[in-house]
Amino acid sequence: MRQTSNRSPWETRNGRSGLSLAVLEEFQMASGEPCSHLEVISCDRLHQNSEGFSFANIATVKELASLRSHGALVLIVKGYARKKVQALAFEPGRIVECIISVRDPLQTSYESRACTLVNMASDSSLFVEKAEGEQEIQIDQNPKMTMFCEIRQTDATEQDWRAYGSSHAIDTYVMEVIKSLEKDQQVVLHKTMEKPGYVAKKLQVPEESRDDLYRLSGRSSVQFRPARTAYDPAEDGIEILRLPAPDLKIKDVFEQASQGKLEGFLGVFASQHSVYARVHPQHLAKARRFWMPGDTRFNEQNIHMQCKLHFRVQGFPAGIHIDQVHEALRQAKWNVIVQRVLHMSDLAVAFVASDSAPPSPRILTSVATLHIDEAVRRPRAISQSTSTAQASTPQSSQGSSSASPAFPAVPRSFQPSKSQPVQGSLMTPIAANISSRVDSLEQQLARVTNELETVKTEQKNTSARLDDIAKSQDRGFSQLMNAIMELKNESSSPAIPSPPPKVQKLTGKGS
């Protein structure tokens, strides 16, 4: 196997060459003309007049989302990332998923890579697409999604762990499931991974079979979860509910939903010591009444609403109740679900979710102006060497580590205080971690602000002392000059005339 460090990075930036296109004939303009005049350019020097192809990571695409070029400019993103790109407000017509041929300059090799073309041109006639050859061999495409079938000893009952806690048992269970769905010829099975207290099998299934497998998640303590990262956009057609009883086993929750004949139920899964249920958005209100009866966060206006967007609202006084936050925002014609209220010394910050953006980023109230900003989780900055290694890894190796949890842990500081009743949170683990990160950044900002104020005060004191020293020096200099002038005046005073010399009188003899 080739060493990752000897591979070229995906992007070309900072003077370091990345991958290049091996066959330009694979592309054509929207008009059908060839793209032989386009070249691969660096992604860190793109502007409105740029023209060509540029390999870019999804983070770079996010930075350039507002750029629209005058010429044909195409960003090449690694992997099939249509949903990720559309989440950045790109029109579907600008996005093309395809397989291209690339050249690795370091390996001097040619490879096929799955990628996503993002057209950045302002004129649609300058869009680039995959070329259609005259004598192509037709191959059927059936889009697949990657997921894991797994069982954890901590989330399973003792009986289920004894029955399914081995690689052979999971292999048998997966084959029974896909045969029952009549998808055994369309599913790609990978090697089962077994660790102490954990067994998982990676499989690639047709996208249309997603819900059929999700409905079985939790049965016999075996769960199905997608291969996702914390920064991927939410899945379409699914709402995830965090259940109020984290000590329940996923099998118990699955049986509750099955016995209650809950409509729209799409299975259950566990992550980071919490239990989550998937629900179809059309049956969201029934699911919340089923699992969260009497929850004060819900009313007839918001119990059916999806939590598509998450926001932070600042400016509330400390001690405000969830109902008051909801009523204040309802009067501003914004329907929300209040997920959590963080009380500080004098103020409170509300974290809310909604299916739409607020009518205005600022709302005037009798107490103060409420400031609303979107709670977006940003990836941590990584070193250049790490990003190079990640960028150069082939797409087929992504998501191969099934031991990693589906979602990040919810920090302890984000959990409700003991003085408040513990309710099932509507926030997904991703949103919870976002809010915790926001709190941490606010604390860091407050410390930096205090340090800046201290520095400003010290600078003022230093300036005042310097002014006093300058004035003292001016006075001393003036006194010195006066003394010098006095000495000079004394030395230059007119001389006192000497008395005339005495003339001796001579007397003669005999006189």
C-alpha positions in Angstrom: 0.0 0.0 0.0 1.2 3.5 -0.8 2.1 5.8 2.0 -0.4 8.7 2.5 2.5 11.1 3.1 3.8 10.5 -0.5 0.5 11.4 -2.1 -0.4 14.8 -3.5 -3.0 16.8 -1.6 -6.4 17.4 -3.1 -6.0 21.1 -3.3 -3.4 23.3 -4.9 -2.5 26.1 -2.6 0.4 28.0 -1.0 2.6 27.0 -3.9 2.2 23.3 -3.3 0.8 21.4 -6.2 -2.1 19.1 -5.7 -4.0 16.7 -8.0 -4.5 17.6 -11.7 -6.9 16.5 -14.4 -5.7 13.6 -16.5 -8.3 13.8 -19.3 -9.8 17.2 -20.2 -11.9 15.5 -22.8 -14.1 14.2 -20.0 -15.6 17.7 -19.7 -17.5 20.0 -22.0 -19.2 23.3 -21.9 -23.0 23.6 -21.5 -23.1 24.5 -25.2 -21.3 21.2 -26.1 -17.9 22.9 -26.9 -14.7 21.3 -25.5 -12.9 22.6 -22.4 -9.4 22.3 -23.8 -8.7 26.0 -23.0 -9.3 25.6 -19.3 -6.5 24.8 -16.9 -6.2 23.7 -13.2 -5.5 26.7 -11.0 -4.7 27.2 -7.3 -7.7 27.5 -5.0 -6.3 30.2 -2.8 -6.1 32.9 -5.6 -9.6 32.7 -7.0 -11.4 35.9 -7.9 -14.1 37.2 -10.3 -11.8 37.0 -13.3 -10.5 33.5 -12.6 -11.2 30.9 -15.2 -10.4 27.1 -15.1 -10.7 24.1 -12.8 -9.7 24.2 -9.2 -9.6 21.3 -6.7 -11.2 22.4 -3.5 -12.3 20.9 -0.2 -15.8 21.6 1.2 -14.4 24.2 3.6 -12.9 26.1 0.7 -16.2 25.9 -1.2 -17.9 27.4 1.9 -15.4 30.4 1.9 -16.1 31.0 -1.9 -19.8 30.5 -1.8 -20.5 34.1 -2.6 -18.0 34.3 -5.5 -19.4 34.4 -9.1 -16.9 34.5 -11.9 -17.1 36.2 -15.3 -15.6 33.2 -17.0 -16.0 29.4 -16.7 -14.8 28.5 -13.2 -15.4 25.1 -11.7 -14.6 23.8 -8.2 -13.9 20.1 -8.0 -15.0 18.7 -4.6 -13.9 15.3 -3.4 -16.7 12.7 -3.3 -20.4 12.9 -4.0 -21.2 16.0 -1.9 -24.3 17.4 -3.6 -26.2 17.7 -0.3 -23.3 19.4 1.4 -22.9 21.9 -1.5 -26.7 22.6 -1.6 -26.6 23.4 2.1 -24.3 26.3 1.2 -27.1 27.9 -0.9 -25.9 26.7 -4.3 -28.6 26.1 -6.9 -29.0 22.5 -8.0 -28.2 23.4 -11.6 -24.7 24.4 -10.6 -23.8 20.9 -9.2 -22.8 17.8 -11.1 -21.8 14.5 -9.5 -19.5 12.4 -11.6 -16.4 10.2 -11.8 -13.3 11.8 -13.3 -9.7 10.8 -14.0 -7.0 12.6 -12.0 -3.2 12.5 -12.0 -1.1 12.4 -8.8 2.2 14.3 -9.5 4.0 12.7 -6.6 3.0 9.2 -7.4 3.0 9.8 -11.2 -0.1 7.7 -11.3 -3.6 8.0 -12.7 -6.7 7.3 -10.7 -10.5 7.5 -10.9 -12.1 9.7 -8.3 -15.8 10.4 -7.5 -16.2 14.1 -7.3 -18.7 17.0 -7.4 -18.4 19.8 -9.9 -19.5 23.2 -8.6 -20.0 25.8 -11.3 -19.1 29.3 -10.1 -19.8 31.2 -13.3 -22.4 33.9 -13.2 -23.6 33.0 -16.7 -25.2 29.5 -17.0 -23.9 29.3 -20.6 -20.4 29.0 -19.1 -21.3 26.0 -16.9 -19.1 22.9 -17.3 -20.6 19.4 -17.3 -19.5 15.8 -17.9 -19.0 15.1 -21.6 -21.0 12.5 -23.3 -19.0 10.2 -25.6 -20.2 8.8 -28.9 -19.5 5.2 -28.0 -20.1 4.9 -24.3 -20.7 1.7 -22.5 -23.9 2.1 -20.5 -23.5 1.2 -16.8 -26.5 1.5 -14.5 -26.1 3.7 -11.5 -27.8 3.0 -8.3 -26.9 5.6 -5.7 -25.8 4.1 -2.4 -25.5 5.3 1.1 -23.1 4.0 3.7 -24.3 2.8 7.1 -23.3 0.6 9.9 -25.2 -2.3 11.5 -23.8 -2.4 15.1 -24.5 -3.6 18.6 -22.9 -2.2 21.8 -22.8 -4.2 25.0 -23.6 -1.0 27.0 -26.8 -0.4 25.0 -28.0 -3.9 24.6 -29.7 -6.3 27.0 -27.8 -9.2 28.3 -29.8 -11.7 26.3 -29.4 -9.7 23.0 -25.6 -9.3 23.6 -25.2 -13.1 24.1 -27.2 -13.7 20.9 -25.7 -11.0 18.6 -22.5 -9.9 20.2 -20.2 -11.6 17.7 -19.2 -11.0 14.1 -20.8 -14.3 12.9 -24.1 -13.4 14.5 -24.1 -9.9 13.0 -23.3 -11.3 9.6 -26.2 -13.6 9.8 -28.5 -10.9 11.1 -27.6 -8.5 8.2 -28.2 -11.2 5.6 -31.6 -12.0 7.0 -32.6 -8.4 7.0 -31.5 -7.6 3.4 -33.1 -10.8 2.1 -36.3 -9.9 3.8 -36.2 -6.5 2.0 -35.2 -8.3 -1.3 -32.1 -6.1 -1.6 -29.5 -8.8 -1.3 -28.3 -8.2 -4.9 -28.0 -4.5 -4.4 -26.2 -4.2 -1.1 -22.4 -4.1 -0.7 -21.2 -5.8 2.4 -17.8 -5.0 4.1 -15.8 -6.9 6.6 -17.3 -7.0 10.1 -15.3 -5.4 12.9 -15.3 -6.8 16.4 -13.9 -5.2 19.5 -14.5 -5.8 23.2 -18.1 -4.7 23.8 -18.7 -3.7 20.2 -19.5 -5.3 16.9 -20.2 -3.5 13.7 -20.6 -4.2 10.0 -20.3 -1.6 7.3 -22.7 -1.9 4.3 -23.6 0.2 1.3 -27.3 0.1 0.5 -29.5 1.8 -2.1 -30.7 5.2 -1.0 -34.4 4.2 -1.4 -33.9 1.4 1.2 -32.8 3.8 3.9 -36.1 4.1 5.7 -36.7 0.3 5.5 -33.5 -0.4 7.4 -34.0 2.5 9.9 -37.4 1.1 10.9 -35.5 -2.0 12.2 -33.0 0.0 14.1 -33.3 -1.0 17.8 -34.8 -4.4 17.3 -32.9 -7.0 19.3 -30.6 -4.1 20.5 -29.1 -4.0 17.0 -29.1 -0.5 15.5 -28.5 1.0 12.0 -26.9 4.3 11.7 -25.5 6.3 8.8 -21.8 7.0 8.2 -21.9 10.7 8.9 -19.7 13.4 10.5 -20.7 16.1 12.9 -20.6 18.7 10.1 -22.8 16.9 7.5 -26.2 18.5 6.8 -29.2 16.9 8.3 -30.8 13.9 6.5 -33.8 14.7 4.4 -37.2 13.4 5.6 -36.1 12.7 9.2 -36.4 14.4 12.5 -34.3 13.2 15.4 -35.7 13.4 18.9 -33.6 13.0 22.0 -35.6 11.0 24.5 -36.0 12.2 28.1 -35.0 8.8 29.6 -31.3 8.1 28.7 -31.2 5.0 31.0 -33.6 3.1 28.7 -32.3 0.4 26.4 -32.8 0.9 22.7 -34.8 -2.4 22.6 -37.2 -1.0 25.2 -37.8 2.1 23.2 -38.3 0.1 20.0 -40.8 -2.1 21.7 -42.7 0.9 23.1 -43.1 2.4 19.6 -44.0 -1.0 18.1 -46.6 -1.7 20.7 -48.0 1.8 20.6 -48.2 1.5 16.7 -46.5 4.9 16.4 -46.9 6.3 12.9 -43.8 7.6 11.2 -41.4 5.8 13.5 -38.0 5.2 11.8 -36.1 3.3 14.5 -34.0 4.2 17.5 -30.3 4.5 18.2 -28.0 5.3 21.1 -25.0 7.7 21.1 -23.0 9.2 23.9 -25.1 7.8 26.7 -28.3 9.2 25.2 -31.2 7.5 23.2 -32.6 9.1 20.1 -35.6 8.2 17.9 -36.0 8.9 14.3 -39.4 10.2 13.2 -40.9 11.2 9.8 -41.7 14.9 9.9 -45.4 14.4 9.0 -45.9 12.5 12.3 -43.7 14.7 14.5 -46.5 16.0 16.7 -47.7 12.5 17.5 -44.2 11.4 18.3 -43.6 14.3 20.7 -46.9 13.7 22.5 -46.0 10.0 22.7 -42.6 10.3 24.2 -42.7 13.8 25.8 -46.2 14.2 27.3 -46.7 17.4 29.3 -43.4 19.0 28.1 -43.8 22.8 28.6 -41.7 23.6 25.6 -44.4 22.5 23.2 -47.7 24.1 22.4 -50.1 23.9 19.5 -48.1 26.3 17.5 -44.7 24.5 17.5 -45.3 20.9 18.4 -45.4 19.9 14.8 -42.4 22.0 13.7 -39.0 20.6 12.6 -35.8 21.9 14.1 -34.1 22.8 10.8 -32.2 25.9 12.0 -30.7 26.7 15.4 -30.2 30.2 16.7 -28.9 32.0 19.8 -30.9 34.9 21.1 -29.2 37.4 23.5 -30.6 40.2 25.5 -33.1 38.5 27.9 -32.9 39.3 31.6 -31.6 36.6 33.9 -34.4 34.4 35.3 -36.7 34.5 32.3 -38.8 31.4 31.8 -39.1 29.3 28.6 -42.7 30.3 28.2 -41.8 34.0 28.3 -39.1 33.5 25.7 -41.5 31.7 23.4 -44.2 34.4 23.8 -41.8 37.3 23.2 -40.6 35.7 19.9 -44.1 34.7 18.9 -45.1 38.4 19.2 -42.2 39.1 16.8 -44.0 36.7 14.4 -41.3 34.0 14.7 -42.4 30.6 15.7 -39.7 28.7 17.6 -39.0 25.9 20.0 -37.0 27.0 23.0 -34.4 24.3 23.6 -32.5 25.8 26.5 -32.0 29.1 28.4 -28.6 29.8 29.8 -28.8 32.2 32.8 -25.7 34.3 33.6 -25.2 36.9 36.3 -27.4 39.6 34.8 -28.5 38.3 31.4 -29.8 35.1 29.8 -29.2 33.6 26.4 -31.9 31.5 24.8 -31.0 28.7 22.3 -34.0 28.1 20.0 -34.8 26.0 16.9 -37.1 26.8 14.1 -38.0 25.8 10.5 -37.4 29.3 9.3 -35.1 32.3 9.8 -36.2 35.2 12.1 -37.9 38.2 10.4 -35.1 40.4 11.6 -31.7 39.8 13.4 -32.7 42.4 16.0 -36.0 42.6 17.9 -36.8 45.6 20.1 -38.4 44.9 23.5 -39.2 46.9 26.6 -36.1 45.5 28.3 -33.4 45.6 25.5 -32.8 44.8 21.9 -32.7 41.1 21.3 -29.8 40.0 19.1 -30.2 36.8 17.0 -27.5 34.9 15.3 -27.3 31.4 13.9 -25.6 28.8 16.0 -23.3 27.2 13.5 -20.7 24.7 14.4 -17.3 25.3 12.8 -14.6 22.7 12.3 -11.5 23.0 14.4 -8.5 24.4 12.7 -6.0 21.6 11.8 -2.4 21.6 10.8 -1.4 21.7 7.2 0.2 18.2 7.4 -3.0 16.7 8.8 -5.2 18.4 6.2 -2.9 17.2 3.5 -3.1 13.6 4.7 -6.9 13.8 4.9 -7.3 15.4 1.5 -5.1 12.8 -0.2 -7.0 9.8 1.2 -9.2 8.2 -1.5 -12.9 8.6 -1.2 -13.5 4.9 -0.8 -11.7 4.9 2.6 -14.0 7.5 4.1 -16.3 6.3 6.9 -14.4 3.0 7.3 -13.9 3.5 11.1 -17.2 2.3 12.6 -16.0 2.5 16.2 -16.4 6.2 16.2 -19.8 7.4 17.6 -22.5 8.8 15.3 -22.4 12.1 17.1 -20.1 14.0 19.4 -20.6 14.0 23.1 -22.8 16.5 24.8 -20.6 18.4 27.2 -21.5 18.3 30.9 -21.8 22.1 31.0 -24.6 21.9 28.5 -26.8 19.6 30.6 -29.7 21.1 32.5 -29.1 22.2 36.1 -30.4 20.1 39.0 -32.8 22.8 40.0 -34.7 22.4 36.8 -36.8 19.4 35.7 -34.8 17.3 33.3 -36.7 17.1 30.0 -36.0 15.4 26.7 -34.0 17.8 24.7 -35.0 18.6 21.1 -31.4 19.5 20.3 -29.5 16.9 18.3 -26.0 16.1 19.7 -24.6 18.3 17.0 -26.7 21.3 18.0 -25.9 20.7 21.7 -22.2 20.7 21.0 -22.6 23.9 19.0 -24.2 25.6 21.9 -21.6 24.4 24.3 -18.9 25.6 21.9 -20.7 29.0 21.8 -20.7 29.2 25.6 -17.0 28.4 25.7 -16.2 31.0 23.0 -18.2 33.6 24.9 -16.2 33.0 28.1 -13.0 33.3 26.2 -14.2 36.5 24.6 -15.1 37.9 28.0 -11.6 37.0 29.3 -9.9 38.6 26.4 -12.1 41.7 26.7 -11.2 42.1 30.4 -7.5 41.7 29.5 -7.8 44.4 26.8 -9.5 46.7 29.3 -6.6 46.1 31.7 -4.1 46.8 29.0 -5.9 50.0 28.1 -6.0 51.2 31.7 -2.3 50.5 32.1 -1.6 52.4 28.9 -3.5 55.4 30.2 -1.6 55.3 33.4 1.7 55.0 31.6 0.7 57.9 29.3 -0.1 60.0 32.3 3.2 59.2 34.0 5.1 60.0 30.8 3.2 63.4 30.6 4.3 64.2 34.2 7.9 63.2 33.5 7.9 65.4 30.3 6.5 68.4 32.3 9.0 67.9 35.0 11.8 67.8 32.5 10.5 70.9 30.8 10.5 72.7 34.2 14.1 71.6 35.0 15.2 72.5 31.5 13.7 76.0 31.9 15.3 76.5 35.3 18.7 75.4 33.8 18.4 77.8 30.9 17.5 80.6 33.3 20.6 79.9 35.4 22.8 79.8 32.3 21.3 83.2 31.2 22.0 84.7 34.6 25.6 83.5 34.5 26.0 84.8 31.0 24.6 88.2 31.9 26.9 88.5 34.9 30.0 87.6 32.8 29.1 90.2 30.1 28.4 93.2 32.4 30.4 96.6 31.6 33.8 97.0 33.3 34.3 99.5 36.1 36.8 102.3 34.9 40.2 102.4 36.8 41.1 105.6 38.6 43.6 107.8 36.8 47.2 107.2 37.7 48.7 109.6 40.2 51.4 112.0 38.7 54.4 112.6 41.0 55.2 116.3 41.3 58.9 117.2 41.0 60.2 120.1 43.1 63.4 121.9 42.2 66.3 122.7 44.6 66.2 126.1 46.1 62.6 126.6 45.5 
